[in-house]
Structures are given as C-alpha cells and as structure tokens.
Amino acid sequence: MTQTFAKVKRGASTHLACHLMASLAFGLLASMTSLSSRAAETNSNDSQVGPVRLVAPSQTPARPAGSDPGSEAPRESQREPQRGPQRESLRALDPSERDARRILEMSEFERYVQRAVGEDVEVPRFGMELLSPRVGTPGEGSSQIPGDYVVSVGDELLVNLWGAVEADLRLTVDRNGRITIPRVGPVMVAGLRYGDLNTAIDQRVSQVFKNYRLSTSLGRLRSIRVYVTGFTLKPGAYAVSSLSTIVNALIQAGGPSAAGSLRQIELRRGGKLVSQFDLYDLLLRGDKTADRVLQSEDVVHIGPVGQQVALIGSVNRPGIFELKPSETIDDLLRMGAGFNAVADRSRLAVESLDTRNDARITELTLPQQLRATLKSGDLVRAFNATAALLPQHRQNKRVRIEGEVQRPGEYILPPGSSLTDAVNAAGGLTPGAFVYGAEFNRESVRVTQQTQYERALRDLETEFARVQVSQKALTADEANAQGARVQSSNRLIDRLRAVKPTGRIVLQTAPNAARLPDLMVEDGDRLTVPARPTTVGVFGSVFNGGSFVFRPDASIEDMLRLAGGPTRGADTSSTFVIRANGSVVSAKQQSSGWISMGSGFSTLAALPGDTVFVPEDLTRTSFSQEAKEWTQILYQFGLGAAALKTLKN
C-alpha cells in the first residue's frame, strides 16, 4: 500500500495524492467488510433464498507469458522469449519473387530433377507443404486440450458456477501454483492433470457453498520457450503454446532446410533423448505417436537429410522422397500414392547418377523387381500407357458410319476390319445409296493435310510478299492500285486460313459401283454414304452460276452452256470439275486453250454431284495500264507522243 501511494504521490500534487489515497483505502475496506459478512451468513445458513453472485475483488489482467502474477511487470528472466526469425511464406510474395525464392531454397538435386521434367511440371519435396509457415498467431497449439495436460504457472482457468451461487471467473495460476476464488480462498492447481482439475476445484468450493454446479476449463495457455536446432533454415529459440508438439515447433521454424531431414527429427529434454520423430509416419500413415507435447526448454533437433530419390511421370503424387536404407521400389511407389489411371504398370525407368559415364538409364520389370533398392540421386520415371499408340494390327477400331445404311451409328470393329466389314456391321447399304459419292474421313490423314496446307499457305504468303516488293508504282494511281492488291491478297490469305482440311480419302470407285473397296479402317474413321444426287453445280466466272438438273447424256460443255458460258474475264484454260468422290478433273489435263468441240474436256461426261468451276483470270493486264508504263519509258528516252502513236498503231 505504501509503495502504491508513493507512486501516486510522485505523479501528482500532494493534495490530490492524499485525496486519492483516502478514497482507495475507504473503498477497499468497504469491499473486504462486505465479503466477510456474506461469507459468515453463508456458513451459518446454507439454505438461503436466491443465488449468491461471486465477484472477484479485481480481475487479473492479461500478462505476457512468464510474468509474475501480482507484480507490475515481469522480471527480465521471465519475459517472453525472443522468437527466432521465421521463413517468409511464399504465398505472400508475387509470382516472380515467389519463383525466385523457391529456386534459391532448392537443393542441387531438386534443381536437377526440375530440369529433367521441365518447367511445366513442379516436383516438390514431399512433406514441405505441411511445414510451410501458416498465417496466424505464432505459437498456437491444438484447440483440443488433452486430459493428461498438466496445469502449470501462467495458465488461465475459466471457472463457472451456477445454482445457489453464480460466478464467471477468469483466474491465472500464480507463481505459487494457486488460484484464488473469491469467498473460497486459494486452491492449489499446479501439477494437476486437466482431467482432474474440475474435481479438485469442486472439492474446495464445496467446503463453502452448497446446491451449485461447477465447470472448469482452460483459457489462454502459457507460452514456453523451445529451441529448434540442426539442419533448419532458421535455427533459434521460439515461443510456442504449452500444448504445442514437435510439428508445431517445426512449422514455427519453417521446417528443415534443403540439407535437413524430414525423417531424422529428435526431441531432447534435459540433455536426454525423449523421442525420435519420422514425419513420413504422420504424412503417409497418420501415425502421430512420436509427435510428443513440448515442455519449456525442450530442444527439437533436425538431422541431415538421408538418401533422396525422385519419382516422376504417371504416378498420383510425383515428388522427391527421402528413403531409409532398407526401403525399396515398392515403398517408393506407396509414398507416391501408386500409379495413376493411365500408367504402364509393367515397367519403370531408373536414371542413376553413378552410371552417368555408361548406360545411365535402366529399365525395371514389374512386379518382379519391386523389391529392388535405390541409390541416392536416382530418378525413377513411370510411363504413360496411352502416350504411344498400339500397332494397327492389334487395335480394335472405333468407326462412325452415317448416311444411307440400315443402322447408322458408331461401331467397334476387330483388328483387320475393312470398309465392307464396317458397312455390314451397320446392316448394309440402302437402295438409295450412292457409293461413288461416299465420303471417307480419317484423323491421321487430316493431321497430315493440315500440316501440308499450312506450309502451302506460308509459301503463298512469301510469294505475295516477293511480288509486292518487286513491283514499283510509277504514279499515284498505280500506288493506290498496288495497295488495293495488297489488301486483297491479305484477305485471300485470311479466307484460306479459315478453311480446314477434313482428312478425306478419295475412294477410287466406278460411277456405278455397288460396293466399297476393301480398305482397312483405322480407329476414328468416319464414313458417310450419301443418297444419289440429281444436280450438277456450275460456279465461278460464268454468267449464271448455280445448280442444274443432271441429265444422263449431258457433258461438261452442256452444263456450262446452261450457266451462260464463261465471262470475258474467265480463265477458261483452268476450268476444273470436282467429282462426287472427291477427285478433280481439269481442262489442263485434257487440252490446252479454251474448251472446243474436239477437246477431251469439252466432251467429258457429266456425273451426278459434279461441281464445275471456272476461275477468274487474275493475270490479265489492261492496255491503259500497259500504255501508262510504256509512256513513262518513252518519255524517259525523249521519244514523245509520236513513238507512242506508232506503238499504238
């Protein structure tokens, strides 16, 4: 009391200090008198009417862990231990900084594995995700308090009473191991198990009160100081909750460094080995037996990393794993959660560093070599069974048949099946089927056509660019015309790029054929058998393009006449016909020059479904254009209009 008054006196005037001292003394005396009288009344009469509300004289303020309850400030030796530096969470960094930090924290073996699989696939070190620092309050332990937890100095107890007496108390265990309950007195709780705490407090309270119920729980737990040493990125002292385990301390320290082990972790207490912890037991089997609860001044020591191997490829959990000397290929596959659904389970490839000067890669046959052991630095690869296609003679064929067949649909055919077998599987052809016009598409052919088509477009672009560079505009009109031609060429290229090859294979059948050729089918083939067409199409540089009714005795020239014949700007020497089966017949194959009665192309018989196309002549140059060019040349030579007139005549 004297010390308190002295402090008040130092901070204020003498008159104000005396007034405050008198008020505080009077209030404290009145409170103590009231509590004494109520306790006497309760002891003399247990069956009083209405509950008695207990109010603590003063609520214990929250103090830093290790402080002395009742004192104004913790001693220097009892202050909260300084936490060691923590590894910054990679999730809090931007992507570029996170990637740079991750690369710096990699070991040489991790970088070697990452180069082997490429940048698109990340192969992490198994178990490090669990030990990455979490965002939250450092030192938090489990929210579930075990029954064998031992109460000690600094723990906060929540005591609730109801019935004849009511109270809601937050009491901190003082350095003598006691809590003080108003109107009950001190209760020794230090050293008690959490499971026995409620019974011990109830026995003490029952000596004062009757007809009540009591509930006791732990509030804010004390902090303890532990040390994380060995091969960790940030060794040091850490303040953790008194419920923390080895895993909590590892998370606080950011886990092992690149040279630290996840399987050789020791808990030392008082210079003695208390527990050897293998994190893989927790990660793979959920076994937390060796994950002991920490006590103050414990040391968690991380040993050096053991032999490391990488498991990549078609497994459920690729990663870098730490193996013990007795563990085998079978153990490694279990750590990687086994093969995935598309894996080739009959073999594995092992790339060893110690044979790099010879045959570095060896293949293991499964399951015969599941018990084989591995060496540190080995790279084990599981293969994808679907990445490579089986030989055609061993594959079942999935074929889609549409059009004029009895049962259109998708069918699975045995190896070696032909188009005839596919039609028979669909119930055969209908009477209206036009076999000559059957369209047969194949995926492998489509891929090849697409590659060749893109190459042809690139060549066409190169040719257009070469012509544009070589042309020189003599006047403004020619420059405008040249610019228009460039735009037209670009539009043409864009239109051509929009066209996609279909993978059609031309079936060289006769126009009156009744069956398809015996061509072997492949997986993914598609056959469409159309009905017999009744028209012939004529398009291009003709006066009236369109589709015209087919006549059995009509020729190509007859169909062109129905369209009005070619226009003045048509390139008649390049006229061609696309047959219904996909083949093409051109005038250049039959004759040279325009179609005449004696040429083979003009007398070529028209077939149902033909498409006749007459292209535009894009190379024709008008006389006015030529005149402009010659005028420029002649004027440069000083010959004048007379020479131009002579040339014109």
NORCORGI-V181572 format. One record per residue. PHI is phi in whole degrees, 0 to 359 (999 if undefined). BURIAL is + if it has 9 or more other C-alpha atoms within 8 Angstrom, else -. Layout:
BEGIN
PHI:BURIAL + PHI:BURIAL
END
This chain:
BEGIN
999:- + 297:- + 294:- + 296:- + 299:+ + 298:- + 293:- + 296:+ + 295:+ + 292:- + 265:- + 212:- + 286:- + 295:- + 295:- + 294:- + 296:+ + 295:- + 297:- + 295:- + 296:+ + 295:- + 295:- + 296:- + 295:- + 294:- + 296:- + 295:- + 295:- + 295:- + 295:+ + 294:- + 295:- + 295:- + 295:+ + 295:+ + 291:- + 292:- + 296:+ + 294:- + 295:- + 293:+ + 294:+ + 278:- + 214:- + 281:- + 260:- + 284:- + 276:- + 81:- + 286:+ + 259:- + 266:- + 271:+ + 232:- + 293:- + 306:- + 207:- + 283:- + 287:- + 290:- + 291:- + 240:- + 299:- + 301:+ + 92:+ + 280:+ + 269:+ + 301:+ + 97:- + 268:- + 278:- + 207:- + 291:+ + 291:- + 301:- + 282:- + 256:+ + 291:+ + 300:+ + 299:+ + 289:- + 286:- + 288:+ + 296:- + 251:+ + 289:+ + 292:- + 297:+ + 293:- + 291:- + 277:- + 263:- + 286:- + 304:- + 294:- + 292:- + 295:+ + 296:- + 296:- + 295:+ + 296:+ + 294:- + 295:- + 277:- + 285:+ + 279:- + 297:- + 293:- + 297:+ + 293:+ + 296:- + 293:+ + 296:+ + 294:- + 291:- + 265:+ + 94:- + 282:- + 286:- + 243:- + 262:- + 249:+ + 278:- + 282:+ + 298:- + 98:+ + 287:+ + 296:- + 294:- + 264:+ + 289:+ + 300:+ + 260:- + 281:- + 160:- + 283:- + 298:- + 88:+ + 290:+ + 256:+ + 289:- + 284:- + 268:- + 267:- + 290:- + 293:- + 267:- + 295:+ + 263:+ + 289:+ + 215:+ + 301:+ + 99:+ + 289:+ + 255:+ + 251:+ + 253:+ + 246:+ + 241:+ + 235:+ + 211:+ + 113:+ + 294:+ + 224:+ + 238:+ + 199:+ + 224:- + 245:+ + 242:+ + 237:+ + 255:+ + 292:+ + 279:+ + 288:+ + 270:- + 84:+ + 237:+ + 239:+ + 243:+ + 263:+ + 304:+ + 67:+ + 245:+ + 109:- + 286:- + 230:+ + 281:- + 236:+ + 297:+ + 93:- + 280:+ + 286:+ + 300:+ + 293:+ + 261:- + 294:+ + 298:+ + 295:- + 295:+ + 290:+ + 296:+ + 298:- + 286:+ + 291:+ + 295:- + 287:- + 247:+ + 242:+ + 232:- + 55:- + 217:+ + 236:- + 223:+ + 224:- + 233:+ + 215:- + 265:+ + 261:+ + 289:- + 274:+ + 287:+ + 261:+ + 235:+ + 256:+ + 233:+ + 239:+ + 247:+ + 232:+ + 91:+ + 271:+ + 240:+ + 294:+ + 230:+ + 292:+ + 159:+ + 266:+ + 227:+ + 267:+ + 232:+ + 293:+ + 291:+ + 263:+ + 293:+ + 245:+ + 301:+ + 297:+ + 299:+ + 294:+ + 295:+ + 296:+ + 300:+ + 272:+ + 83:+ + 83:+ + 293:+ + 282:+ + 299:- + 263:+ + 266:+ + 264:+ + 264:+ + 240:+ + 237:+ + 241:+ + 244:+ + 251:+ + 244:+ + 223:+ + 64:- + 81:- + 243:- + 282:+ + 262:- + 206:+ + 249:+ + 249:+ + 250:+ + 298:+ + 297:+ + 299:+ + 286:+ + 288:+ + 264:- + 238:- + 69:- + 271:- + 249:- + 300:- + 277:+ + 275:+ + 281:- + 287:+ + 277:+ + 237:- + 301:- + 73:+ + 292:+ + 238:+ + 258:+ + 249:+ + 259:+ + 278:+ + 290:+ + 294:+ + 275:- + 288:+ + 248:+ + 227:+ + 248:+ + 241:+ + 228:+ + 95:+ + 275:+ + 234:+ + 288:+ + 221:- + 296:+ + 176:+ + 255:+ + 241:+ + 256:+ + 252:+ + 272:- + 303:- + 271:- + 276:+ + 239:+ + 302:+ + 299:+ + 296:- + 297:+ + 295:+ + 293:- + 297:+ + 273:+ + 65:+ + 80:+ + 292:+ + 275:- + 293:- + 253:+ + 282:+ + 274:+ + 276:- + 263:- + 202:+ + 220:+ + 250:+ + 239:+ + 254:+ + 255:+ + 284:- + 284:- + 245:- + 293:- + 275:- + 241:- + 277:- + 287:+ + 250:- + 238:- + 249:- + 257:+ + 266:+ + 251:+ + 269:- + 298:- + 251:+ + 294:+ + 271:- + 291:- + 266:- + 240:- + 248:- + 299:- + 94:+ + 290:+ + 242:+ + 257:+ + 239:+ + 260:+ + 266:+ + 268:+ + 287:- + 262:- + 289:- + 250:- + 281:- + 287:- + 302:- + 301:- + 287:- + 250:- + 266:+ + 286:+ + 250:+ + 261:+ + 235:+ + 252:+ + 237:+ + 227:+ + 94:+ + 277:+ + 232:+ + 291:+ + 227:- + 299:+ + 158:- + 255:- + 229:+ + 256:- + 251:+ + 289:- + 303:+ + 85:- + 284:+ + 245:+ + 298:+ + 298:+ + 297:- + 295:+ + 295:+ + 296:- + 296:- + 271:+ + 91:+ + 90:+ + 279:+ + 274:- + 298:- + 269:- + 289:+ + 252:+ + 296:+ + 299:+ + 265:+ + 299:+ + 255:+ + 241:+ + 248:+ + 227:+ + 295:+ + 297:- + 290:+ + 299:+ + 297:+ + 294:- + 298:+ + 298:+ + 297:- + 291:- + 294:+ + 295:+ + 294:- + 296:- + 295:+ + 297:- + 296:- + 294:- + 299:+ + 297:- + 293:- + 300:+ + 296:- + 294:- + 294:- + 295:+ + 290:- + 284:- + 281:- + 238:- + 276:- + 269:- + 226:- + 293:- + 297:- + 293:+ + 296:+ + 295:- + 295:- + 294:+ + 296:- + 295:- + 295:- + 297:+ + 297:- + 296:- + 295:+ + 295:- + 296:- + 296:- + 299:+ + 297:- + 294:- + 292:- + 291:+ + 287:- + 279:- + 245:- + 299:+ + 258:- + 77:+ + 285:+ + 253:+ + 285:+ + 271:+ + 280:- + 250:+ + 285:- + 303:- + 254:- + 295:+ + 249:- + 215:- + 276:+ + 291:- + 276:- + 267:- + 292:- + 269:+ + 239:+ + 296:+ + 93:+ + 295:+ + 222:+ + 240:+ + 237:+ + 255:+ + 277:+ + 282:+ + 292:+ + 286:- + 235:- + 228:+ + 231:+ + 263:+ + 231:+ + 219:+ + 104:+ + 276:+ + 235:+ + 285:+ + 213:- + 289:+ + 164:- + 254:- + 235:+ + 295:- + 285:+ + 242:- + 301:- + 261:- + 278:+ + 253:+ + 295:+ + 296:+ + 298:- + 291:+ + 294:+ + 298:- + 297:- + 269:+ + 90:+ + 79:+ + 287:+ + 279:- + 294:- + 269:- + 280:+ + 262:+ + 292:+ + 287:+ + 250:+ + 299:+ + 217:+ + 235:+ + 262:+ + 282:+ + 294:+ + 274:+ + 99:+ + 281:- + 233:- + 238:+ + 243:+ + 294:+ + 294:+ + 284:- + 256:+ + 202:+ + 241:- + 94:- + 286:- + 299:+ + 233:- + 297:- + 268:- + 281:+ + 290:- + 289:+ + 292:+ + 266:+ + 295:+ + 289:- + 282:+ + 238:+ + 301:+ + 86:+ + 294:+ + 231:+ + 264:+ + 229:+ + 249:+ + 283:+ + 277:+ + 277:- + 271:- + 258:- + 290:- + 241:- + 286:- + 293:- + 296:- + 294:- + 296:+ + 295:- + 299:- + 295:+ + 292:+ + 298:+ + 298:+ + 294:- + 295:+ + 295:+ + 296:- + 271:- + 77:- + 273:+ + 80:- + 287:- + 299:- + 295:+ + 296:+ + 295:- + 297:- + 297:- + 293:- + 291:-
END
